[in-house]
Amino acid sequence: MRPLSLSPDGRQLFAVNTPDNTLEIFDVGAGGLTFAAAVPVGMEPVAVAARSNDEVWVVNHLSDSISIVDVSAPVPFVTRTLLVGDEPRDIVFAGAGGSRAFITTAHRGQNAPHPDGEFGQPGTGRADVWVFNADALGDSLLGAHEEIITLFG
């Protein structure tokens, strides 16, 4: 898990505050850190990743969701919430300009498109990696994920 993330330009530090269900934003200066803002996100945030200097994604473990936060606004706010598989734990970005988001989840849950009862069958994978094109998320709450990679582990 990444409970902290630094903006690409190094001017802001982002931290999840799990008990308060917030993203905490700090300005980084020569004298250290200065608190800038707190943004309410989903329940039990456990990981954060800065996609750019303006956009931060927060993984909400209990809400089974991702909060996308605009940190460039005078008052930072959640612009979008994506529902993902059960108990998401971490997120990384890859590709040109961080255009691909990879989110780890359990292979079950109300948002997962797997058949009912599949989880109890022998040989079924236990973990998923949800892959999103961060530049084309679609309009639904589930987002337009490109793929769900199932891993046995």
C-alpha positions as CSV (number, residue, x, y, z in Angstrom):
1,M,0.0,0.0,0.0
2,R,1.1,3.6,-0.6
3,P,-0.4,5.7,2.1
4,L,1.8,8.6,0.8
5,S,2.4,10.0,-2.7
6,L,4.4,13.0,-3.9
7,S,3.2,15.1,-6.8
8,P,5.4,14.8,-9.9
9,D,6.7,18.3,-9.4
10,G,7.5,17.6,-5.7
11,R,5.4,20.6,-4.5
12,Q,2.7,18.6,-2.7
13,L,2.5,15.5,-0.5
14,F,-0.7,13.5,-0.4
15,A,-1.5,11.2,2.5
16,V,-4.5,9.0,3.3
17,N,-6.1,9.6,6.7
18,T,-7.9,6.2,7.2
19,P,-9.7,7.0,10.4
20,D,-11.2,10.2,9.0
21,N,-11.8,8.9,5.5
22,T,-9.9,11.8,4.0
23,L,-7.1,12.7,1.6
24,E,-4.7,15.1,3.4
25,I,-2.8,17.5,1.2
26,F,0.4,19.2,2.3
27,D,2.5,21.8,0.5
28,V,6.2,21.0,0.4
29,G,8.6,23.9,1.1
30,A,12.1,24.6,2.2
31,G,10.9,24.7,5.8
32,G,9.1,21.4,5.6
33,L,5.4,20.5,5.2
34,T,2.4,22.9,5.5
35,F,-1.1,21.5,5.8
36,A,-3.1,22.7,2.8
37,A,-6.4,20.8,2.7
38,A,-8.4,17.7,3.6
39,V,-10.8,16.1,1.1
40,P,-13.5,13.6,2.1
41,V,-13.1,10.4,0.1
42,G,-14.6,6.9,0.4
43,M,-14.5,4.7,3.5
44,E,-11.2,3.4,4.8
45,P,-8.8,4.9,2.2
46,V,-5.6,2.8,2.2
47,A,-3.6,4.0,-0.8
48,V,-3.0,7.1,-2.9
49,A,-1.2,7.8,-6.2
50,A,-0.7,11.1,-7.9
51,R,-1.4,10.7,-11.6
52,S,-0.3,14.3,-12.3
53,N,0.2,17.6,-10.5
54,D,-3.6,18.1,-10.7
55,E,-5.1,14.7,-10.3
56,V,-4.8,12.2,-7.4
57,W,-6.5,8.7,-7.1
58,V,-7.4,7.3,-3.7
59,V,-8.1,3.6,-3.1
60,N,-11.0,3.2,-0.6
61,H,-10.8,-0.3,0.9
62,L,-14.2,-0.6,2.6
63,S,-16.1,1.4,-0.1
64,D,-14.7,-0.8,-2.9
65,S,-14.0,2.3,-4.8
66,I,-11.5,4.8,-6.2
67,S,-11.9,8.5,-5.6
68,I,-10.4,10.8,-8.2
69,V,-9.5,14.1,-6.7
70,D,-8.8,17.4,-8.5
71,V,-6.1,19.0,-6.4
72,S,-5.6,22.0,-8.6
73,A,-8.8,23.7,-7.6
74,P,-8.7,26.4,-4.9
75,V,-10.7,23.9,-2.8
76,P,-9.7,20.4,-3.9
77,F,-12.7,18.0,-4.5
78,V,-13.6,14.5,-5.7
79,T,-14.5,14.7,-9.4
80,R,-15.3,11.0,-9.9
81,T,-15.8,7.8,-8.0
82,L,-15.2,4.5,-9.7
83,L,-16.6,1.3,-8.2
84,V,-14.2,-1.7,-8.4
85,G,-13.8,-5.2,-7.1
86,D,-13.9,-6.2,-3.4
87,E,-11.4,-4.7,-1.0
88,P,-9.1,-2.7,-3.3
89,R,-5.6,-2.3,-1.9
90,D,-3.3,-0.4,-4.2
91,I,-2.9,1.5,-7.4
92,V,-0.1,2.2,-9.9
93,F,0.0,4.1,-13.1
94,A,1.9,3.2,-16.3
95,G,2.0,4.0,-19.9
96,A,2.4,7.3,-21.7
97,G,1.5,10.1,-19.3
98,G,0.2,7.6,-16.7
99,S,-2.7,6.7,-19.0
100,R,-3.2,3.2,-17.5
101,A,-4.4,2.6,-14.0
102,F,-3.8,-0.8,-12.4
103,I,-5.9,-1.5,-9.2
104,T,-5.5,-4.6,-7.1
105,T,-8.7,-6.2,-5.6
106,A,-10.1,-9.4,-4.3
107,H,-11.8,-11.7,-6.9
108,R,-15.3,-11.2,-5.5
109,G,-17.7,-8.5,-4.5
110,Q,-20.8,-6.7,-5.6
111,N,-19.1,-4.7,-8.4
112,A,-17.2,-7.7,-9.9
113,P,-18.6,-9.1,-13.1
114,H,-17.9,-12.7,-12.2
115,P,-20.6,-15.3,-12.1
116,D,-22.3,-16.0,-8.8
117,G,-20.8,-19.0,-7.0
118,E,-17.6,-18.9,-9.0
119,F,-15.5,-17.9,-6.0
120,G,-16.2,-21.2,-4.3
121,Q,-15.1,-23.3,-7.2
122,P,-11.6,-25.0,-7.0
123,G,-9.1,-23.5,-9.4
124,T,-10.7,-20.1,-9.4
125,G,-8.3,-17.1,-9.1
126,R,-8.5,-15.2,-5.8
127,A,-7.2,-11.7,-6.9
128,D,-7.9,-9.3,-9.7
129,V,-6.1,-6.4,-11.3
130,W,-8.6,-3.9,-12.8
131,V,-7.1,-2.0,-15.7
132,F,-8.5,1.4,-16.7
133,N,-7.6,3.9,-19.4
134,A,-7.4,6.9,-17.2
135,D,-8.1,9.2,-20.2
136,A,-11.3,7.4,-21.2
137,L,-13.2,6.3,-18.1
138,G,-16.7,6.2,-19.6
139,D,-19.9,7.4,-17.8
140,S,-20.9,4.4,-15.7
141,L,-20.0,4.1,-12.0
142,L,-18.0,1.0,-12.8
143,G,-16.1,3.0,-15.4
144,A,-15.0,1.6,-18.7
145,H,-12.4,-0.7,-17.4
146,E,-10.3,-2.2,-20.2
147,E,-9.7,-5.6,-18.6
148,I,-9.8,-7.5,-15.3
149,I,-6.8,-9.8,-15.0
150,T,-7.4,-12.7,-12.6
151,L,-4.5,-14.1,-10.6
152,F,-4.4,-17.3,-8.5
153,G,-2.7,-16.5,-5.3
